[in-house]
Amino acid sequence: MIPSSARNTDMAPDRLEELKKELAGRIAACVGSEQKRITEVPGLTVHQRTAPTPPCSMTYEPSLIVTAQGRKRVELGGKAYTYGSSHYLLASVALPVVARVVEASEQKPCLALSFKLHIPIVRELLSREDITVASDVPKGPAIAIGEVTLELLDSFCRLMRLLDQPREISFLHGLIEREIVFRVLQGPEGARLRAIATSGDQSQRTARVIAWIKDNFAKPLRIEELAEIAGMGVSTLHHHFRALTAMSPLQYQKQIRLQEARARMSIHGLDVGSAALEVGYESASQFTREYKRFFGQTPMRDTRTLRSTDTSQLESPGAR
């Protein structure tokens, strides 16, 4: 007689593929002919691409991104993170990245979901005595690729199923969200999430500075004030900030400002001078130089290009 544990192990790969197909099918049905849809489940957005995309600068919120079909690539600080249906991407702080879809077609589109992480929920779970998390000191930036386990994929499928039962969303989505966070905390990437959420940890104090810059990107940047927010020395803050984001605080602010200005011009119709002032630049000429250096075109030319093609990937970092 075959032990039940052995049968379960043999069935796991088949069940994993079934869940991947279910998740891809539910995303496709939800997004329809659109490229993106913000769902009725809080924090859950679904995406579809029917062809590879050019690199696009954007800011990832603290979130989990699961690609049920196709492949995506994200670049941060010169390092590329490529993932498909067997892995998820974890961003544990807000990060300006360059993202692109690298595998998609009309017959087999790239189908993905993003699910916003709420750090208070992470803290709530970490406060429980019956939950253990790897105590390893996290290395590298606040972005990681993790393996999609059977349990995690099942959680996301159940989250998507709530869209068929809208009256159940308000009660059940929070329970499933806690389960998803629990699954991530139990995996190798849990150490990074734990560090970001643990009060007093240097990663958590640095994350406070990251959040402050993102929310106040138009204000002048004074490193001494940032160090005070973090409760660190200036050099210590620089070290930990670069470790988490792969850039300095000034570079981080500049990327947030430029992405915000790009969205305001391309989506909301602002002119170059107004967008420059609104995101904190005193000189339109300096703004134009830095914009061209970052995006490869002048603001006016880039805006015309974006308006004539596709701006669905562009979002306002300051509005999230």
TORVEXFI-137704 format. One line per field, with one value per residue (C-alpha): residue in three letters; residue number from 1; x, y, z. Coordinates in steps of 0.001 Angstrom, whole numbers, plus 524288, in hexadecimal, padded with zeros to 5 digits. Each point is the difference from the previous one (the first is absolute). Layout:
BEGIN
gutor	[ALA	...]
dodo	[NUM	...]
u	[X	...]
v	[Y	...]
w	[Z	...]
***
This chain:
BEGIN
gutor	[MET	ILE	PRO	SER	SER	ALA	ARG	ASN	THR	ASP	MET	ALA	PRO	ASP	ARG	LEU	GLU	GLU	LEU	LYS	LYS	GLU	LEU	ALA	GLY	ARG	ILE	ALA	ALA	CYS	VAL	GLY	SER	GLU	GLN	LYS	ARG	ILE	THR	GLU	VAL	PRO	GLY	LEU	THR	VAL	HIS	GLN	ARG	THR	ALA	PRO	THR	PRO	PRO	CYS	SER	MET	THR	TYR	GLU	PRO	SER	LEU	ILE	VAL	THR	ALA	GLN	GLY	ARG	LYS	ARG	VAL	GLU	LEU	GLY	GLY	LYS	ALA	TYR	THR	TYR	GLY	SER	SER	HIS	TYR	LEU	LEU	ALA	SER	VAL	ALA	LEU	PRO	VAL	VAL	ALA	ARG	VAL	VAL	GLU	ALA	SER	GLU	GLN	LYS	PRO	CYS	LEU	ALA	LEU	SER	PHE	LYS	LEU	HIS	ILE	PRO	ILE	VAL	ARG	GLU	LEU	LEU	SER	ARG	GLU	ASP	ILE	THR	VAL	ALA	SER	ASP	VAL	PRO	LYS	GLY	PRO	ALA	ILE	ALA	ILE	GLY	GLU	VAL	THR	LEU	GLU	LEU	LEU	ASP	SER	PHE	CYS	ARG	LEU	MET	ARG	LEU	LEU	ASP	GLN	PRO	ARG	GLU	ILE	SER	PHE	LEU	HIS	GLY	LEU	ILE	GLU	ARG	GLU	ILE	VAL	PHE	ARG	VAL	LEU	GLN	GLY	PRO	GLU	GLY	ALA	ARG	LEU	ARG	ALA	ILE	ALA	THR	SER	GLY	ASP	GLN	SER	GLN	ARG	THR	ALA	ARG	VAL	ILE	ALA	TRP	ILE	LYS	ASP	ASN	PHE	ALA	LYS	PRO	LEU	ARG	ILE	GLU	GLU	LEU	ALA	GLU	ILE	ALA	GLY	MET	GLY	VAL	SER	THR	LEU	HIS	HIS	HIS	PHE	ARG	ALA	LEU	THR	ALA	MET	SER	PRO	LEU	GLN	TYR	GLN	LYS	GLN	ILE	ARG	LEU	GLN	GLU	ALA	ARG	ALA	ARG	MET	SER	ILE	HIS	GLY	LEU	ASP	VAL	GLY	SER	ALA	ALA	LEU	GLU	VAL	GLY	TYR	GLU	SER	ALA	SER	GLN	PHE	THR	ARG	GLU	TYR	LYS	ARG	PHE	PHE	GLY	GLN	THR	PRO	MET	ARG	ASP	THR	ARG	THR	LEU	ARG	SER	THR	ASP	THR	SER	GLN	LEU	GLU	SER	PRO	GLY	ALA	ARG]
dodo	[1	2	3	4	5	6	7	8	9	10	11	12	13	14	15	16	17	18	19	20	21	22	23	24	25	26	27	28	29	30	31	32	33	34	35	36	37	38	39	40	41	42	43	44	45	46	47	48	49	50	51	52	53	54	55	56	57	58	59	60	61	62	63	64	65	66	67	68	69	70	71	72	73	74	75	76	77	78	79	80	81	82	83	84	85	86	87	88	89	90	91	92	93	94	95	96	97	98	99	100	101	102	103	104	105	106	107	108	109	110	111	112	113	114	115	116	117	118	119	120	121	122	123	124	125	126	127	128	129	130	131	132	133	134	135	136	137	138	139	140	141	142	143	144	145	146	147	148	149	150	151	152	153	154	155	156	157	158	159	160	161	162	163	164	165	166	167	168	169	170	171	172	173	174	175	176	177	178	179	180	181	182	183	184	185	186	187	188	189	190	191	192	193	194	195	196	197	198	199	200	201	202	203	204	205	206	207	208	209	210	211	212	213	214	215	216	217	218	219	220	221	222	223	224	225	226	227	228	229	230	231	232	233	234	235	236	237	238	239	240	241	242	243	244	245	246	247	248	249	250	251	252	253	254	255	256	257	258	259	260	261	262	263	264	265	266	267	268	269	270	271	272	273	274	275	276	277	278	279	280	281	282	283	284	285	286	287	288	289	290	291	292	293	294	295	296	297	298	299	300	301	302	303	304	305	306	307	308	309	310	311	312	313	314	315	316	317	318	319	320]
u	[80000	80582	80106	7F70E	80BCA	80648	7F368	7FEFC	80DFD	7FD72	7F39A	8060F	805C8	7F31F	7F85D	80985	7FDD2	7F14E	8007B	808A5	7F635	7F4C4	806CC	80354	7F202	7FA4A	80929	7FC8C	7F174	80140	8083F	7F883	80521	80694	80E49	7FD90	7F4B7	7FF2E	7F71C	7F5C0	8093B	807B7	80E1C	7FE32	802C2	800AC	80813	8008E	809A8	7FEE2	80DE5	80D24	80116	80B20	8065A	7F75F	803F3	7F647	7FF4F	7FC76	7F880	80260	7F971	8003D	7FF72	7FC4E	80110	7F6B4	80416	80B41	80C40	803C0	80CFB	802AA	80CB8	804E4	80D90	80592	7FAE3	7F52C	7F58D	7F8EF	7F488	7F52E	7F520	80896	8045A	7FAA0	80658	80008	80201	8006C	8017F	7FC4C	80A42	80215	802E2	8008D	7F662	7FC67	7F899	8097B	7F704	7F237	7F806	7F219	7FE71	80672	7FFAF	80799	7F628	803E0	7FA94	8057F	7FBBE	8034C	80687	7FB6B	80B61	7F71D	7FAB3	80DED	8029E	7F378	8042D	80DE6	7FAAB	7FA23	80808	7FBF1	805E4	80E83	807C3	80DCF	8094E	809D8	804EB	7FA6C	809BB	7FE1D	7F55B	7F1D8	7FBF1	800B7	7FB64	7F950	7FAE5	7F15D	7FC18	7F39E	7FA9C	802F3	7FA26	7F3D0	7FE99	80092	7F627	7F698	80233	7FC52	7F424	7FA7D	7FD35	7F54C	7FA37	800A9	7F7E6	80AB1	80B49	7FEE2	80061	8095E	80A31	8069A	80118	8060A	8091F	8051E	801F4	807CE	808A0	801BA	80467	80A0E	80511	80217	8086B	80E04	7FB5D	7F940	80C4B	7FF99	7F1A7	80232	80B37	7F7C4	7F4D3	80796	8004A	80DD2	80652	8090A	7F87C	7F339	805DE	8056A	7F2B3	7FA3F	8093C	7FC85	7F187	80279	80756	7F58B	7F516	80786	8079C	7FDB2	80652	80E91	8081A	80813	807A5	80169	7F12F	7FEF0	80A27	7F7F4	7F3C6	80799	806E3	80D11	80C60	800F5	809FD	7F87D	7F381	806D8	80525	7F2E7	7F85C	808AA	7FF53	7F11D	7FDF0	80CE4	800C7	8027C	7F4EC	80253	7FF86	7F396	7F973	80421	7FA32	7F33E	7FF46	802A0	7F638	7F5C8	8027B	7FF2E	7F2CC	7FAC0	803F5	7FC2C	7F37C	7FB4F	80462	808FD	809F7	80E96	80188	7F443	803DC	80DE7	7FB46	7F5E0	809F8	809D3	80900	8032D	80655	7F8C9	80CE7	805C9	7F395	800F4	80E4F	7FD87	7F3A2	80727	80B30	7F69F	7F5C1	8086A	7F771	7FC26	7F34B	7F855	80481	7FE49	7F24F	7FC1B	80549	7F8A5	7F333	800BC	802B1	7FC6B	8002A	7F95E	80CAD	801EF	7FB2A	80208	80934	7FB36	7F1CC	800F0]
v	[80000	80D73	80946	80BE5	8092D	7F9EF	80160	80E54	80278	7F9AA	807E8	80D21	8037B	7FCE6	807DB	80B5E	80049	7FF58	80BCD	80791	7FD8A	803DE	80C9B	80376	7FD55	80844	80B57	7FF4E	7FFBF	80B4E	80901	7FD13	80815	809ED	8003A	802FA	7FF65	80418	7F5B7	800D5	7F8A9	80A82	800B0	7F649	80434	7F734	80247	7FACF	801F5	7F9AC	8035D	80300	80E13	809CD	8038F	8090A	807A2	7FEA8	7FF15	7F31C	80154	7F5E1	7F4A8	7F232	7FDF1	7F2C0	7FCE1	7F4E0	7FF94	8064C	80657	80D4C	8069E	80A87	8079A	806E0	8056F	7F90F	7F2A9	7F904	7F76A	7F72F	7F7B8	7F7E6	7F754	7F887	80BEE	80C76	80D33	80654	80EA4	8032E	80EDA	809B0	7FE7B	80765	7F545	7FD72	7F53B	7F913	7F420	7F6DF	7F4C9	80216	7FDEB	80117	7F14E	7FF77	80D57	8038A	7FF54	80547	80550	8097B	7FFD7	80B3F	7FC93	806BE	80087	8012E	7F27A	7FAE0	8059E	7FA18	7F26A	801D2	8034D	7F272	7F683	7F474	805C3	7FE19	806CE	7FD79	80876	80179	80DBF	803DC	803B2	807D5	809B6	7FFB0	7F814	7F150	7F493	7F50A	7F2B7	7FEB5	7F4C5	7F804	80661	80DDF	7FDC3	7FA1F	80C42	808DB	7F78F	80132	80EAD	800A5	7F755	80A6F	8080E	7F62D	801FC	80EC2	7FF6E	7F7B9	8092C	808CF	7F481	7F66E	8083D	803E8	7F1D1	7FBF8	80BC2	7FBA3	7F253	80549	80826	7F427	7F79E	80A21	8018A	7F152	7FFEC	80468	80DCE	80158	80570	80C38	80252	7FDD8	809E6	80A68	7FE0C	7FEA8	80C98	8043F	7F7AF	807FD	7FB8C	80495	80D37	80181	7FC5F	80B87	80904	7F9B9	8021D	80E23	80345	7F98E	8077A	80CEA	7FF02	80E52	80506	80347	7F462	8024D	7F3FA	8043A	8004A	7F296	7FAB8	80581	7F92E	7F338	80218	7FD46	806FF	805A6	7F61A	7F49A	8047E	8012E	7F223	7F9E3	8082A	7FB84	7F1F8	8001B	8080D	7FEB4	80EEA	80BE1	80806	80ACF	7F669	7FA07	80D43	803A2	7F39C	801C4	80E37	7FCBA	7F4D3	808B6	80AEA	7F65C	7FB08	80DC1	8041F	7F388	7FCB6	80CC3	80953	80915	807FD	7FE65	80C15	7FD16	7F1BC	803EB	80992	7F6AC	7F52E	80903	8053D	80E7F	7FFEE	7FAF3	7FED7	7F748	7F7EE	7FE5F	7FBD3	7F5F5	7FB1A	7FDC4	7F947	7F6D3	7FD3D	801FE	80AB1	80DEF	80149	8051A	7F565	7F547	804D2	7FFF2	7F231	7FB20	8065A	7F9C7	7F260	7FABC	8065C	7F52A	7FC8B	80DE2	802E1	80B52	7FBD8	80AEB	7FC1D	7F202]
w	[80000	7FC52	80BB2	7FF14	80181	7F3FB	7F831	803F7	7FBAF	7F2D8	7FE20	803C4	7F297	7F943	809EC	7FE95	7F150	801FA	808ED	7F687	7F520	808DE	8041B	7F1E3	7FBD6	80AE3	7FD10	7F183	802F3	8097F	7F789	7F363	7F4AD	808EE	803D4	80E44	80978	80E2C	805F8	80A9F	8092A	8075F	7FB5A	7F4E1	7F1EF	7F410	7F3C5	7F21E	7F4E3	7F2AD	7FB9C	80641	80499	7FFC9	80CFC	8080A	80C2D	80B19	80EAE	80652	80CB9	80AB5	7F931	7FADA	7F14D	7FA9F	7F18A	7FD21	7F1AD	7F889	80588	8054B	802D5	80A08	80101	80C2A	801E5	7F422	8043E	7F885	80636	7F648	80445	7FA20	804F2	80998	807B2	805D8	801F7	80D6B	80188	80E84	7FE9A	7F558	7F560	7F32E	7F62B	7F178	7FC6A	7F382	7FB1D	7F90F	7FC45	7FADF	7F3A6	7FB0E	80159	80D65	80697	80C10	80B23	80D3E	80C9D	809DF	80E2E	808EF	80CE0	80C5A	80980	80C0F	7FC97	7FF0F	80D90	80532	7FBB2	804EA	80D85	80145	807FC	7F797	7F38D	7FDA7	7F570	7FB65	807EA	7F4F1	7FDCD	7F2B4	7F57A	7F3AF	7FC6C	8045A	7F430	7FE7B	7F7E2	8075A	7FC32	7FE11	808CE	7FEED	80C54	7FB9A	7F28A	80615	80861	7F412	7F8BD	80B6E	8001B	7F196	80254	808FA	7F3D5	7FCF6	80D8A	80230	80C7B	8063D	7FCC6	80BE1	80962	7F983	7F904	80CC7	80439	7F30C	8005A	80D3F	7FAB8	7F46B	808F2	808D6	7F46A	7FBE4	80DE2	800C7	7F3BF	7FD9A	7FCA4	80D25	8064F	7F786	802A9	80E86	80044	7F942	80997	80CBF	807E1	80321	7F57B	7F758	7F3F4	80621	80399	7F24D	7FA7E	80790	7F8AA	7F2F8	802C9	80410	7F377	7F7B1	806D6	7FFF0	7F345	7FC5D	80C7B	800FA	80487	80C4B	803A2	80E33	80164	7F9C3	80970	80B30	7FAE0	7FF93	80CF8	7F959	7FC9F	7F255	7FB18	8060A	7F966	7F2E4	80168	8037E	7F63D	7F4E3	804D6	7FF38	7F3A6	7F875	7FF6B	80882	8061E	7F5FD	7F495	805A4	80111	7F235	7FA29	80777	7FB75	7F1CA	7FFC9	80656	7F62D	7F4BB	8049C	801FC	7F242	7F8DF	80739	805C8	7F545	807A2	7F882	80299	80873	808A1	801DA	80397	80A67	8059E	8025D	80674	7F55C	800A4	7F282	7F409	7F8AE	80AAD	7FFD6	7F138	800C8	80A91	7F955	7F325	80702	8070D	7F57E	7F3D7	7FA22	8032C	807BD	7F450	7F6B4	80A16	80332	7F1B2	7FE8A	80BFA	7FC1B	7F288	80560	80D4F	80D67	80791	806D1	804C1	80D96	8091E	80B0E	808A5	7FE8B	80486]
***
